[in-house]
Amino acid sequence: MDVILLIVGQIGWQVEELIDRIRKHDLYGKKLMMFNDLDDQELAYCYRHAKALLFPSYTEGFGLPIVESLQAGLPVLASDTLIHREVGRTDVDYFDIFDPSSLAIRIESIEKGQTVLRDIRQNPVKVTSWEESTGELLSKIINHQV
């Protein structure tokens, strides 16, 4: 398979061993890339040109990359967690984070064209803007619904 894995995002805590492993990998800088300081335009470029977002996480506070990907019309393959299902609903394809071989088989199947990710590009998800969300919250506070 001729694929490139692009890892994007700030480095979190307690991942030093993983980051070291990535940087020492034989394909690092060739087929395995990592960018930890992209600005908004560079991130938008990644969303526009990626085949899909792969979001393998054991625990997540919210899952903003899922929202951003869906808003950009990018198909998402995310680990099956409660927060990912809350954020991605039926617009995301989910996998078992505790079964890496099933993810590898799924990715291989996608790359061979045997499995298709949900085509969200035709109907990007409408995501509430910060302004709309804030207005809704203020309205509920004013009306004592919170």
VOKE-295704 format. One line per 2 residues: number of its first residue (from 1); for each residue x, y, z of C-alpha. Coordinates in nm, 2 decimals. Layout:
! residues N
NUM> X/Y/Z; ...
END
This chain:
! residues 146
1> 0.00/0.00/0.00; 0.12/0.34/-0.09
3> -0.01/0.56/0.20; 0.12/0.84/0.41
5> 0.03/0.88/0.77; 0.03/1.24/0.88
7> 0.01/1.30/1.26; -0.11/1.65/1.34
9> -0.16/1.81/1.68; 0.02/1.94/1.99
11> 0.21/1.68/2.19; 0.02/1.59/2.50
13> 0.13/1.47/2.83; 0.27/1.12/2.91
15> 0.35/1.04/2.54; 0.72/1.08/2.54
17> 0.78/0.72/2.46; 0.54/0.72/2.17
19> 0.69/1.04/2.03; 1.04/0.90/2.05
21> 0.92/0.58/1.88; 0.76/0.78/1.60
23> 1.07/0.99/1.54; 1.29/0.69/1.53
25> 1.07/0.50/1.29; 1.24/0.40/0.95
27> 0.96/0.58/0.76; 0.96/0.90/0.96
29> 1.00/1.19/0.73; 0.90/0.98/0.43
31> 0.57/0.81/0.47; 0.52/0.90/0.84
33> 0.50/1.27/0.91; 0.43/1.46/1.23
35> 0.35/1.83/1.27; 0.29/1.97/1.61
37> 0.26/2.35/1.54; 0.04/2.41/1.25
39> -0.15/2.73/1.22; -0.52/2.74/1.12
41> -0.45/2.77/0.75; -0.21/2.48/0.75
43> -0.46/2.27/0.95; -0.74/2.36/0.70
45> -0.51/2.25/0.42; -0.46/1.91/0.59
47> -0.84/1.87/0.63; -0.90/1.95/0.26
49> -0.63/1.71/0.13; -0.66/1.42/0.36
51> -0.84/1.10/0.27; -0.98/1.07/0.62
53> -0.92/1.15/0.98; -0.81/0.86/1.19
55> -0.88/0.94/1.56; -0.76/0.66/1.79
57> -0.80/0.78/2.14; -0.87/0.59/2.47
59> -1.00/0.90/2.65; -1.09/1.24/2.51
61> -1.24/1.55/2.67; -1.44/1.64/2.36
63> -1.28/1.54/2.02; -1.26/1.87/1.84
65> -1.07/1.71/1.54; -1.39/1.51/1.48
67> -1.60/1.82/1.47; -1.35/2.01/1.25
69> -1.33/1.71/1.01; -1.70/1.67/0.98
71> -1.74/2.04/0.92; -1.47/2.02/0.65
73> -1.65/1.72/0.49; -1.37/1.48/0.58
75> -1.46/1.12/0.65; -1.38/1.01/1.01
77> -1.26/0.68/1.15; -1.26/0.71/1.53
79> -1.22/0.48/1.83; -1.55/0.37/1.97
81> -1.59/0.58/2.29; -1.89/0.75/2.44
83> -1.76/1.10/2.37; -1.68/1.02/2.01
85> -2.03/0.88/1.96; -2.18/1.19/2.12
87> -1.98/1.42/1.89; -1.97/1.21/1.57
89> -2.32/1.05/1.60; -2.39/0.84/1.29
91> -2.16/1.05/1.07; -1.84/0.87/1.19
93> -1.71/0.51/1.13; -1.60/0.36/1.47
95> -1.35/0.09/1.56; -1.25/-0.10/1.87
97> -0.94/0.08/2.02; -0.85/-0.24/2.21
99> -0.82/-0.44/1.89; -0.54/-0.29/1.67
101> -0.55/-0.57/1.42; -0.91/-0.50/1.34
103> -0.81/-0.13/1.27; -0.52/-0.25/1.05
105> -0.75/-0.48/0.86; -1.01/-0.20/0.82
107> -0.75/0.05/0.69; -0.62/-0.21/0.44
109> -0.97/-0.28/0.32; -1.03/0.09/0.27
111> -0.71/0.14/0.08; -0.79/-0.16/-0.14
113> -1.13/-0.01/-0.21; -1.31/-0.30/-0.05
115> -1.47/-0.08/0.22; -1.58/0.28/0.19
117> -1.59/0.53/0.47; -1.91/0.73/0.51
119> -1.90/0.99/0.23; -1.95/1.30/0.44
121> -1.79/1.52/0.17; -2.12/1.55/-0.02
123> -2.31/1.66/0.29; -2.07/1.82/0.54
125> -2.22/1.84/0.89; -2.35/2.18/1.00
127> -2.16/2.27/1.31; -2.29/2.53/1.55
129> -2.05/2.84/1.55; -1.91/2.97/1.87
131> -2.14/3.27/1.84; -2.45/3.06/1.79
133> -2.35/2.83/2.08; -2.28/3.13/2.31
135> -2.62/3.29/2.21; -2.80/2.97/2.29
137> -2.63/2.94/2.63; -2.71/3.30/2.72
139> -3.07/3.26/2.61; -3.10/2.95/2.83
141> -2.94/3.13/3.13; -3.17/3.43/3.08
143> -3.47/3.20/3.06; -3.35/3.00/3.36
145> -3.33/2.68/3.16; -2.98/2.59/3.28
END
